[in-house]
Amino acid sequence: MLMLNMLHPLLVKPSAALLMLVLLAPAVAHATEHSGITVHPHAGVATSGNIKGFGQDTGFGLGVGYQFSNKWAVEFVRQQASSTLKTSGKPNIDIDSWHLDALYHLPSNDVFVPYVSTGLGAIDYAVEGAADDDSNVYNIAVGLKHALGAFTDLRAEVRSFRSLDSVYAGTVTSLGFQHRFGSPAPTLKAAAAASTPIDDDQDGVPNALDLCPNTAVNTLVDDTGCVPDRDKDGVPDSIDNCPATTNRRARIDSQGCYVMQSEQVAASEVFYFDTDSFAPRAAHNEKLRRLQEFINNNPTSEVAVTGHADNRGDADYNMKLSRNRAELIAASLLQRVELEASRLTLHSYGETQPAQQDTDPKGHAANRRVTVSVGATKRSIALK
């Protein structure tokens, strides 16, 4: 019964007039509430419902609140109103009130936003010829917001008050504006523009920007919709074991690496000696330099050094002489290059393997020699 008594004043004529103003205001699409501080100046009609003889008069107020990002808001309101005695028309009662309210916004059609509210506060009223009095009050309200812009609403409200001791009951019917400070709420037009673009291969890149429109599902792609390939060798980064292959003339394998090819390369030099001698000659230096260059360019080189002698003299002596000649050349070469012992072989054949017939001075000179043979496997990039 108490609730019915509180809601009864909501049906007075001022409420219907304010509702009509809100409905006829120019429409702006109103999205769901967005967070921010709100200010609500308003004016309206105050009615002292249970004090006989008092009529209706204007009042004004100011509300300051905070709108949360959901449908809830809180608001502190200060209001002042006065009422006149119907028989004399003179001011006979002044009403000063404040209240702290909670607001809940009901589901809306994006143009009108209805809400309900309740709160607690205090009211101070002064009756002419009597002592001032005050009471703690609670209130209940219904209202309607109508968007005028991104930040501003037209707001109509009917709020019924009742003191906790039931001495005072009254109604304030108001119309005002609410302004929210914060980021603008998105409009329906903006929401439509933000619709999800078409992405047929579901790689996260819209069709309009997708340069590779048929990538497999769950494949990692770059911002062009293609599988990333930073070195542009045709092998995706995800399986590229050689991510810096930049030679476009080279052949590339399935792992993104250069295809390598092998070839056998060789070099040889012949070192000649004086009769019955293993002393080095000046001409040996240039031959050693060429061997050094070849070995340095081919780290897999295998070196064979063989020593020889002509047939003059004792065969055992010639065998030893050929050995000395081979060891001299090998030592001279090792001073110039780094070569593992396992990659160098040394042989001496004495007079047993002549290069020419050993019957005259020319033949003897050709057979007093050391031969160095170098072989290597050279790897190179295979070209297309």
C-alpha positions in Angstrom: 0.0 0.0 0.0 2.9 2.3 0.8 4.4 1.7 -2.7 1.1 2.6 -4.3 0.9 5.9 -2.4 4.5 6.7 -3.6 3.8 5.9 -7.3 0.4 7.7 -7.4 2.0 11.2 -7.9 3.7 10.0 -11.0 0.4 10.2 -12.8 0.0 14.0 -12.5 -0.3 16.2 -15.6 3.2 17.7 -15.5 4.7 14.2 -15.9 2.7 13.6 -19.1 3.7 17.0 -20.5 7.4 16.4 -19.9 7.2 13.0 -21.4 5.6 14.5 -24.6 8.5 17.0 -24.9 11.1 14.2 -24.7 9.3 12.2 -27.3 9.0 15.1 -29.7 12.7 16.2 -29.5 14.9 15.6 -32.6 16.2 12.1 -32.6 19.9 11.1 -32.4 20.8 7.4 -32.3 21.8 6.6 -28.7 24.1 3.7 -28.1 24.6 1.9 -24.8 25.8 4.1 -21.9 29.5 4.9 -21.8 31.5 5.8 -18.7 32.1 9.4 -17.6 31.3 12.2 -15.2 27.7 13.6 -15.7 26.2 17.0 -14.9 22.4 17.3 -14.7 20.9 20.8 -14.4 17.1 20.6 -14.3 13.9 22.5 -13.3 10.4 21.3 -12.6 7.3 21.2 -10.5 7.3 20.3 -6.8 4.2 18.9 -5.0 3.8 18.5 -1.3 1.6 15.5 -1.3 0.5 15.2 2.3 0.4 18.8 3.6 -3.2 20.0 3.0 -3.7 23.3 1.3 -0.4 23.6 -0.5 -0.3 23.7 -4.3 2.4 23.2 -7.0 5.3 25.5 -7.7 8.5 25.5 -9.6 11.8 24.2 -8.4 15.3 23.7 -9.7 18.2 21.4 -9.0 21.7 20.2 -10.1 22.9 16.6 -10.2 26.5 15.5 -10.4 27.3 11.8 -11.0 29.3 9.1 -12.7 28.1 6.8 -15.4 29.8 3.4 -15.4 30.5 1.5 -18.6 27.6 -0.9 -17.8 24.0 0.2 -17.2 24.6 1.6 -13.7 25.2 5.1 -12.6 25.4 7.1 -9.3 24.3 10.7 -8.8 24.3 13.3 -6.1 21.4 15.8 -6.4 20.7 19.1 -4.7 17.2 20.6 -5.2 15.3 23.7 -4.0 11.6 24.3 -4.4 8.8 26.4 -2.9 5.1 25.9 -2.6 2.2 28.4 -2.1 -0.9 28.2 0.1 -3.8 27.8 -2.3 -6.0 30.2 -0.3 -3.6 33.2 -0.2 -1.1 32.5 -3.1 1.8 33.7 -0.9 5.0 31.6 -0.3 4.4 29.5 2.7 6.8 26.6 2.5 10.4 26.4 1.2 11.9 23.0 0.5 15.7 22.3 0.3 16.7 18.7 -0.2 19.7 16.5 -1.2 19.8 12.9 -2.0 22.3 10.3 -3.3 20.8 7.9 -5.9 21.6 4.8 -7.9 20.3 4.7 -11.5 19.7 1.6 -13.6 19.2 2.0 -17.4 16.6 -0.3 -18.9 17.0 -2.0 -22.3 16.4 0.6 -25.0 15.9 1.0 -28.7 19.0 3.1 -29.2 16.9 6.3 -29.3 15.2 6.5 -25.9 16.8 5.2 -22.8 14.4 4.6 -19.8 15.8 4.3 -16.3 14.7 3.7 -12.7 16.3 5.2 -9.7 16.2 5.0 -5.9 18.2 6.7 -3.2 18.4 8.2 0.3 18.9 11.8 1.5 17.5 14.6 3.6 14.8 17.3 3.2 14.6 20.6 5.1 11.3 22.5 4.9 10.3 25.8 6.4 6.6 26.6 6.9 5.8 30.3 7.4 4.9 31.0 11.0 6.3 27.7 12.2 9.7 26.3 13.1 11.9 24.8 10.5 12.0 21.0 10.3 14.0 18.4 8.5 13.6 14.7 7.8 15.6 11.8 6.4 13.9 10.7 3.2 14.0 7.9 0.6 12.9 8.2 -3.0 12.0 6.3 -6.1 12.0 7.6 -9.6 11.4 6.8 -13.2 12.9 8.7 -16.1 13.6 8.8 -19.8 16.7 10.1 -21.6 16.7 11.2 -25.3 20.1 11.7 -27.0 20.6 15.2 -28.5 24.3 14.5 -29.4 27.3 12.4 -28.5 27.6 13.9 -25.0 24.2 15.5 -24.3 20.8 14.0 -23.4 17.4 15.6 -22.8 16.2 14.0 -19.5 12.8 13.9 -18.0 12.1 12.5 -14.5 9.4 12.0 -11.9 10.7 11.3 -8.4 8.6 10.6 -5.3 9.9 11.3 -1.8 8.8 10.0 1.6 10.4 10.7 4.9 11.3 7.8 7.1 8.9 8.9 9.8 6.1 9.3 7.1 5.6 13.0 8.1 6.5 14.3 4.6 5.6 12.9 1.1 6.0 14.7 -2.1 6.9 14.6 -5.8 9.3 16.5 -8.1 8.6 16.3 -11.8 11.6 17.7 -13.7 13.0 18.3 -17.1 16.6 19.1 -17.8 19.8 18.2 -19.7 22.5 15.7 -18.9 26.0 16.2 -20.2 28.6 13.5 -20.0 32.4 14.2 -19.9 34.3 11.4 -21.7 34.8 9.8 -25.0 31.9 9.9 -27.4 29.7 6.9 -27.7 29.7 5.1 -31.1 26.7 5.7 -33.3 24.8 3.1 -35.3 26.4 4.5 -38.5 29.9 4.0 -37.1 29.0 0.5 -35.9 27.8 -0.4 -39.3 31.0 0.8 -40.9 33.0 -1.3 -38.5 31.4 -4.5 -39.8 33.8 -7.5 -40.2 35.4 -7.5 -43.7 35.3 -10.6 -45.8 38.3 -13.0 -45.4 37.7 -16.2 -47.5 40.8 -18.0 -46.5 40.5 -17.1 -42.8 44.1 -15.9 -42.5 43.3 -12.7 -40.7 43.9 -10.5 -43.8 40.8 -9.2 -45.6 40.3 -10.2 -49.2 40.8 -6.6 -50.4 44.4 -6.6 -49.0 45.2 -10.3 -49.4 47.9 -10.9 -52.1 47.8 -14.7 -51.5 44.0 -15.5 -51.2 44.3 -19.2 -50.9 46.6 -19.9 -48.0 45.8 -23.0 -46.0 43.9 -22.6 -42.7 46.1 -22.0 -39.6 49.1 -20.9 -41.7 51.1 -18.0 -40.4 50.9 -15.1 -42.9 52.3 -11.6 -43.0 50.2 -8.4 -43.4 49.8 -9.1 -47.2 48.2 -12.4 -46.5 51.2 -14.4 -47.8 53.5 -16.9 -46.0 56.5 -14.9 -44.7 59.7 -15.4 -46.8 62.2 -12.7 -45.8 65.0 -13.8 -48.1 62.6 -14.2 -51.0 64.0 -17.6 -52.0 60.6 -19.2 -52.4 60.8 -21.2 -49.1 58.6 -20.0 -46.2 60.5 -18.8 -43.1 58.9 -21.5 -41.0 60.9 -24.2 -42.7 63.8 -22.2 -44.0 67.1 -23.5 -42.5 69.1 -20.9 -44.4 67.3 -17.6 -44.0 69.9 -15.5 -45.8 70.1 -17.0 -49.3 70.1 -13.9 -51.5 71.9 -15.2 -54.7 69.0 -15.3 -57.2 71.2 -17.2 -59.7 71.7 -20.1 -57.3 69.6 -23.2 -57.0 67.8 -23.6 -53.7 66.7 -26.8 -52.0 63.5 -27.6 -50.2 65.0 -26.4 -46.9 65.9 -23.0 -48.3 69.6 -23.7 -48.6 71.9 -23.4 -51.6 72.3 -26.6 -53.7 76.1 -27.4 -53.5 78.1 -29.2 -56.2 81.5 -30.9 -55.9 84.4 -31.0 -58.4 87.9 -32.4 -58.3 90.7 -29.8 -58.7 94.4 -30.4 -58.9 97.8 -28.7 -59.1 101.4 -29.9 -59.5 104.9 -28.6 -59.7 108.3 -30.1 -60.5 111.4 -29.0 -58.6 114.8 -29.7 -60.3 118.2 -30.0 -58.5 121.9 -29.9 -59.3 124.0 -33.1 -59.6 124.5 -34.9 -56.3 122.7 -32.1 -54.4 119.4 -31.4 -52.5 120.1 -27.7 -52.0 117.2 -25.4 -53.0 117.3 -23.3 -56.2 115.9 -19.7 -56.5 113.4 -21.0 -59.0 111.8 -23.1 -56.3 110.2 -20.0 -54.6 107.7 -19.1 -57.3 106.6 -22.8 -57.5 106.1 -22.9 -53.8 104.1 -19.7 -53.9 101.7 -21.2 -56.5 101.2 -24.3 -54.4 100.6 -22.2 -51.3 97.9 -20.2 -53.1 96.2 -23.4 -54.3 96.2 -25.1 -50.9 94.9 -22.0 -49.2 92.0 -21.8 -51.6 91.2 -25.4 -51.2 91.3 -26.4 -47.5 90.6 -30.1 -48.3 93.8 -30.4 -50.3 95.8 -33.7 -50.2 99.5 -33.4 -51.0 101.9 -36.0 -52.3 105.7 -35.3 -52.5 107.9 -37.7 -54.4 111.7 -37.5 -54.7 113.9 -38.8 -57.6 117.6 -39.1 -58.7 119.4 -39.9 -62.0 121.1 -43.3 -62.4 124.7 -42.1 -61.9 126.3 -43.4 -58.7 125.2 -46.1 -56.2 121.5 -47.0 -56.1 121.3 -46.8 -52.3 123.0 -43.5 -52.3 120.6 -42.2 -55.0 117.6 -43.5 -52.9 118.8 -41.5 -49.9 119.5 -38.4 -52.1 116.0 -38.5 -53.5 114.6 -38.7 -49.9 116.6 -35.7 -48.9 115.3 -33.7 -51.9 111.6 -34.7 -51.0 112.0 -33.8 -47.4 113.5 -30.4 -48.3 110.5 -29.5 -50.5 108.0 -30.7 -48.0 109.6 -28.7 -45.2 109.6 -25.6 -47.4 105.9 -26.0 -48.3 104.9 -26.6 -44.6 106.6 -23.3 -43.7 104.1 -21.5 -46.0 100.8 -23.4 -45.3 99.0 -25.0 -42.4 98.5 -28.7 -43.4 97.6 -31.6 -41.2 100.2 -34.4 -41.2 97.6 -36.9 -42.4 97.0 -34.9 -45.6 100.7 -35.0 -46.7 102.5 -38.1 -48.0 106.2 -38.3 -48.8 107.9 -40.9 -51.1 111.4 -41.4 -52.5 112.1 -43.5 -55.5 115.8 -43.0 -56.2 116.6 -43.8 -59.8 113.8 -46.3 -60.2 111.3 -43.9 -61.9 113.1 -41.8 -64.4 111.1 -39.1 -66.2 113.3 -39.4 -69.3 116.0 -41.8 -70.6 118.9 -41.6 -68.3 121.6 -41.7 -71.0 122.8 -38.2 -71.5 123.1 -34.9 -69.6 119.7 -33.7 -70.6 118.1 -36.9 -69.3 120.1 -36.7 -66.1 118.9 -33.2 -65.5 115.2 -34.1 -66.0 115.5 -37.0 -63.5 117.0 -35.0 -60.7 113.7 -33.8 -59.4 110.9 -33.7 -56.8 107.3 -33.7 -57.9 104.5 -32.2 -55.8 100.9 -33.2 -56.7 97.9 -31.6 -54.9 94.4 -32.8 -55.2 91.2 -31.3 -53.6 87.4 -31.6 -53.7 86.0 -28.2 -54.3 82.4 -27.4 -53.3 80.6 -24.5 -55.0 77.0 -23.2 -55.3 75.1 -24.8 -58.2 73.6 -22.2 -60.5 70.3 -22.5 -62.3 
